[in-house]
Amino acid sequence: MTTTNPYISNPGEILLEEFLQPLGISQYRLAKAIGRPQSAVSDIVNGRRAITPEMAWLLSRALGTTPEFWLNLEAAYRLKTIDEASMPEVTPLVNIA
């Protein structure tokens, strides 16, 4: 893994530290507002579950953001944490100048 930042926040940390804690919203309250089990929210906060498009939509409605915000956080996190050493060798099909 190659990154310029040794610490990368997962989307759940951002959910907790930038939304839930400052707004005084518990994981339980968020779960009830979006109609999902508290375990689903807890798994996201603790980095055990990815944010799906459906969850991104639900979070956006509850927290006044966009689904793209959550999906972009998830995609960026996944790309930054890829283990390049475990990836197969790829033969380029096009030359990029």
N, C-alpha and C positions, 0 to 999 in steps of 0.2 A: 504494500500500500504506500503510495506516494502522495503526501499532502504538504501544504505549506503551513497548516495549522495543526499542531499536535493534538488539539482537543476539538472534536466535532460534536456539536449538539444534535441529538436526534429530535425529530419533530415532537415527540412527547415531552421532552424537556422544555421546548419552546412553548408548547401548550400549557404546561404547568407554570413556568416561570414568567411568561409574558402575558398570560391571559388569566388562568385560574387564580393564582395567588394574588396578583394585583387587584383583581375584581372581587376577591373574597368568595369565589365559587368553589364548592367542593366537587370532587370527582363524582360523588353520588348525585349531587344536584345536576351536573352536566349530563350524566347518564340518563336521569329521569327526563330532562328537557328534550333529549334527542331520541328517547325511546329505545335505548340500548342498555344491556347489563353494565353494572358498574365495573365488572371484570374486564369488559372490552376497553373502557376508558383507562382503567388501571394498567392494562397490558400495553396500551399506547404510551402512556406516561413513563412506564418503566422500560420501554424499548423492546418489548417482547412481541409486539404486533405492529404491522405496517398500517399506514393510513391508506385505505382503499378509496376509490372514487366516491362510493356511497358515503363512507364516513367523512370524507372531505366536504361533501355537500351538507351533511348534517351539522358538522362543526361550523361551517360557514354561516348557516342560518342561525345557529345559537349564539355565535360570537361576533357577528357583524363583519365577517371577512368574505373572501371568495373561495370557492372550491379550489381554484387554481393555486391560491396561496398555500394551502395544505399539501396539494399534490406536488407543487414545486419544491417544498421543503423535503418531502419524502424522496423525490427523485434525486435532489442534490445530495441528501444524506447517503442514499444507496450508492450513487456514483463515487462519492468521496471515500466510502468504506470498502470498495471492491478490492479483493485480494488479487492483484494483477499476476502474482506468481502462480495462482491456481487456474488461471485462464489459459485456454489452448492457444497455440501459435496460430496467427491469422495471416493469410496471404492477401496483401492488398490487391483489390480488383481495379482500382483507379489510381492515377497519379494526381496528387494534390500539390499544386505549385505554391 
